[in-house]
Amino acid sequence: MSKRVLILTGDGAEVLEVYYPMYRLKEEGFDAVIAAPQQKMLHTVCHDFVEGWDTYTEKPAHLLPADIAFADVDPAAYDALIIPGGRAPEFIRNDPDLPRILKHFLDADKPIGSICHGAQVFLALRNRSSLEGRSMTAYSACKLEVESLGATYADETLHVDGRLVSGHAWPDLPGFMREFLSLLRHPADRTLSPSLS
């Protein structure tokens, strides 16, 4: 039976950070399931950097159909979790079903991939002890969120802590997916790949 990976996202997701993992998972023969607050057509965005701006710009990108609503997700039916960035995390973290989903993956020690602003969703957890003492990276503007979770912010743009893979932004997707897929294929391996050590 093919492994199933849940991708938590919503409107305003960074287009590359949701499409790239989805297609890589499918290419490897895994089931990629897009979950959102509602089962509907999602609007992704493209974040890019423009000279003279202190932060990124945002433009509309591709449409993306959500396969399932958060309320209908049975997290035990999935082997791993990916949380793309963009603006979706700041919105979906308010969904009442999100903590239940996150808690399952953390408690079961299943592989979790979080990239860019994806770290913001962990703020939905009432009990954040599962992230205390851990380390992760995220887009630099999310450093305060990572630290407020009790985790250490890793300065490198790609970081692995046990079964938690984190990336800074979409340029880090090749390494991010390499490490995530390694954990998915070899669940007992909890160490940083030789290419990152």
C-alpha positions as CSV (number, residue, x, y, z in Angstrom):
1,M,0.0,0.0,0.0
2,S,1.3,3.4,-0.9
3,K,2.3,5.8,1.8
4,R,-0.1,8.8,2.3
5,V,1.1,12.3,3.0
6,L,-1.2,15.0,4.2
7,I,-0.4,18.6,3.0
8,L,-2.0,21.2,5.2
9,T,-2.7,24.5,3.4
10,G,-5.3,27.0,2.4
11,D,-5.9,30.2,0.4
12,G,-2.7,32.3,0.1
13,A,-0.3,29.3,0.1
14,E,3.0,29.9,-1.7
15,V,2.5,28.2,-5.1
16,L,5.9,26.5,-5.3
17,E,5.8,25.3,-1.7
18,V,2.6,23.4,-2.3
19,Y,2.9,22.2,-5.9
20,Y,6.6,21.2,-5.7
21,P,6.1,18.8,-2.7
22,M,2.8,17.5,-4.1
23,Y,4.3,16.5,-7.5
24,R,7.5,15.1,-6.0
25,L,5.4,12.9,-3.7
26,K,3.4,11.7,-6.7
27,E,6.5,11.2,-8.7
28,E,7.8,8.9,-6.0
29,G,4.5,6.9,-5.9
30,F,3.1,8.3,-2.7
31,D,-0.4,9.7,-2.2
32,A,-0.4,13.5,-1.7
33,V,-3.6,14.7,-0.1
34,I,-4.4,18.4,0.0
35,A,-6.3,19.4,3.2
36,A,-7.7,22.9,3.8
37,P,-10.3,24.4,6.2
38,Q,-12.9,23.7,3.5
39,Q,-12.9,21.3,0.5
40,K,-12.9,23.9,-2.3
41,M,-10.8,25.5,-5.0
42,L,-7.8,27.2,-3.3
43,H,-6.1,30.3,-4.5
44,T,-2.3,30.1,-4.3
45,V,0.1,33.1,-4.5
46,C,3.6,33.7,-5.8
47,H,6.0,35.5,-3.4
48,D,9.1,37.0,-5.0
49,F,11.7,39.6,-4.2
50,V,11.9,42.9,-6.0
51,E,14.9,45.3,-5.8
52,G,14.2,48.2,-3.4
53,W,11.6,46.3,-1.4
54,D,12.4,45.3,2.2
55,T,10.1,42.3,2.0
56,Y,8.6,40.1,-0.6
57,T,5.8,40.9,-3.1
58,E,2.8,38.8,-3.8
59,K,1.0,38.0,-7.0
60,P,-1.9,35.5,-7.7
61,A,-0.8,32.1,-8.9
62,H,-2.4,28.8,-9.8
63,L,-5.7,27.4,-8.5
64,L,-5.4,24.2,-6.4
65,P,-8.3,21.9,-5.5
66,A,-8.4,20.8,-1.8
67,D,-9.1,17.1,-1.5
68,I,-10.5,17.2,2.1
69,A,-11.6,19.6,4.8
70,F,-9.7,19.6,8.1
71,A,-12.8,18.5,9.9
72,D,-12.9,15.3,7.9
73,V,-9.2,14.4,8.3
74,D,-8.3,11.2,10.2
75,P,-4.6,11.9,10.8
76,A,-4.0,8.2,11.7
77,A,-4.6,7.4,8.0
78,Y,-1.5,9.3,7.0
79,D,2.2,8.5,7.2
80,A,3.6,12.0,7.2
81,L,2.7,15.7,7.1
82,I,3.9,18.7,5.0
83,I,3.1,22.3,5.9
84,P,3.7,24.8,3.0
85,G,4.3,28.5,3.7
86,G,2.9,31.6,2.2
87,R,0.1,33.4,3.9
88,A,-2.0,30.3,4.4
89,P,-0.5,29.4,7.7
90,E,-1.5,32.6,9.4
91,F,-5.1,31.8,8.4
92,I,-5.4,28.1,8.8
93,R,-3.9,28.1,12.3
94,N,-7.2,29.5,13.5
95,D,-9.1,26.4,12.4
96,P,-10.5,24.4,15.3
97,D,-9.5,21.1,13.8
98,L,-5.9,22.0,13.2
99,P,-4.5,21.3,16.7
100,R,-6.0,17.8,16.6
101,I,-4.2,17.1,13.4
102,L,-0.9,18.5,14.4
103,K,-0.9,16.8,17.8
104,H,-1.3,13.4,16.2
105,F,1.7,13.8,14.0
106,L,3.9,15.1,16.8
107,D,2.7,12.5,19.3
108,A,3.2,9.7,16.9
109,D,6.6,11.0,15.8
110,K,5.7,10.8,12.1
111,P,7.8,12.8,9.6
112,I,6.8,16.5,9.4
113,G,8.0,19.0,6.8
114,S,7.5,22.7,7.5
115,I,8.7,25.3,5.1
116,C,8.8,29.1,5.2
117,H,5.8,30.5,7.2
118,G,4.7,26.9,7.9
119,A,6.0,27.2,11.4
120,Q,3.2,29.6,12.2
121,V,0.7,26.8,12.3
122,F,2.3,25.3,15.4
123,L,1.1,28.3,17.4
124,A,-2.4,26.7,17.2
125,L,-1.2,24.0,19.7
126,R,-2.4,24.7,23.3
127,N,0.3,22.6,24.7
128,R,3.5,23.4,22.9
129,S,5.7,21.1,25.0
130,S,6.3,18.8,22.0
131,L,8.4,21.5,20.4
132,E,10.2,22.7,23.4
133,G,13.9,22.0,23.1
134,R,13.6,21.2,19.4
135,S,15.2,23.2,16.6
136,M,13.8,24.3,13.3
137,T,14.2,26.9,10.6
138,A,11.6,29.1,8.9
139,Y,11.5,32.3,6.9
140,S,13.5,34.8,8.9
141,A,10.4,36.9,9.6
142,C,9.1,33.9,11.6
143,K,12.0,33.6,14.0
144,L,10.0,35.1,16.8
145,E,7.2,32.5,16.2
146,V,9.7,29.6,16.3
147,E,11.2,30.9,19.5
148,S,7.8,31.5,21.1
149,L,7.1,27.7,20.6
150,G,10.1,27.0,22.8
151,A,12.2,25.8,19.9
152,T,15.6,27.1,18.8
153,Y,15.6,29.0,15.5
154,A,18.2,27.4,13.2
155,D,19.9,30.0,11.0
156,E,20.7,27.6,8.2
157,T,18.1,27.5,5.4
158,L,17.6,23.7,5.6
159,H,17.4,22.0,9.0
160,V,16.6,18.5,10.2
161,D,15.8,17.7,13.9
162,G,14.7,14.1,14.3
163,R,11.7,13.6,12.0
164,L,11.1,17.4,11.7
165,V,12.4,18.8,8.4
166,S,12.2,22.6,8.0
167,G,13.2,25.0,5.3
168,H,13.6,28.7,5.0
169,A,11.8,29.4,1.7
170,W,11.0,28.0,-1.7
171,P,14.6,28.1,-3.0
172,D,15.3,25.4,-0.4
173,L,12.7,23.0,-1.8
174,P,15.2,20.5,-3.5
175,G,17.0,19.8,-0.2
176,F,13.8,20.0,1.8
177,M,12.1,17.3,-0.2
178,R,15.3,15.2,-0.4
179,E,15.4,15.1,3.4
180,F,11.6,14.6,3.8
181,L,11.5,11.8,1.3
182,S,14.5,10.1,3.0
183,L,12.5,10.1,6.3
184,L,9.4,8.8,4.5
185,R,11.3,6.0,2.9
186,H,13.4,5.1,5.9
187,P,11.3,5.9,9.0
188,A,14.0,4.7,11.5
189,D,16.6,7.2,10.2
190,R,16.5,10.3,12.4
191,T,19.9,11.8,11.6
192,L,20.9,14.6,9.3
193,S,21.9,13.4,5.8
194,P,25.6,13.3,5.1
195,S,25.1,16.1,2.6
196,L,24.0,18.5,5.4
197,S,26.5,17.5,8.1
